[in-house]
Amino acid sequence: MSRARDVVEVVARALASQPDEVDVIEVPRRGTTIIELTMAPGDLGRVIGRQGRTASAVRTLATAAGELDGERVTVDFRDD
């Protein structure tokens, strides 16, 4: 597990009303680590935030944590 994945998971669980439904998957692809975040449908809006501000902040935190590990990181918010 990378620091970026841990950061995304901690923030998502803190914002979620159903923290047990948070699922974070790390997928390496072409030199970039993609972190896929899946949550309960009602909680996804809380993590994305108004005009995507919270999602942007989560992506910024994950990018900074990835740089500490020497990785490029992208965060995808999945609605299943």
N, C-alpha and C positions, 0 to 999 in steps of 0.2 A: 504494500500500500504506500502511496506517495503522500507527501504533505498536502498537495493540492486536493486530493480526494478527501483527506481527513477534514480539511477546511470546509469544503463544500458540504460534507455530511453534517458537520457540527452546526453550521449556519442553517441548513435546511431543517434539521430536527428542532432547532430553537424557534424557527418561524412557524412550523407546522402545528396544526391543532391535533393531528393524528401522527405523532412522530414515529410510531411503529410501521407506518406505511411508506416511509422514506426508503428508497433503494438507490444506491449509488454504484455505478459500474464504471470501471476504468478500462478503456480499450486503446491499445497502442496502434497507430495507423500512420505510416509514412513519416516517421520522425516526430509526430505530434501525439500527445496523449489526449484522448477525447474522454471527458467525464460526462456520463449520461446520468441525469437526475430524474427519477420517476417518483411521483408522489400521488396521494389521493387527489381526485379531480378538484375538490374545493380548495385544497391547500396550494395547488400550483399557482393560482392567482396571487396568493399571499407572497410567494417567493419571487414572482415576476414583478410585482409591485406596480405602482402607478407610473405609467409611461415607461415601464421597464427599468426604472431607477434601481430597484433592489437587485434585479437580475444583472444589471451592469456592475453593481458593487460586488456581487458574488463572483462574477467573471474576473474582475480586477484582483480580488483576493486570491483566487485560484491561480491566476497568471503570476502573481508575485510569489506565491508558494512554490509554483513550478520552477521559477527561475532559481530558487534556492537549491533545487535538485538538478538544475541544468536541463530542464525539460521545457518544451513548448506545450501549452495547455489550452484546450478549448472546452467550454462547458455547454452541453446541450440539455435543454429542458424538455423532457418527453411527456406527452399526454397519452396514456394508454387506457 
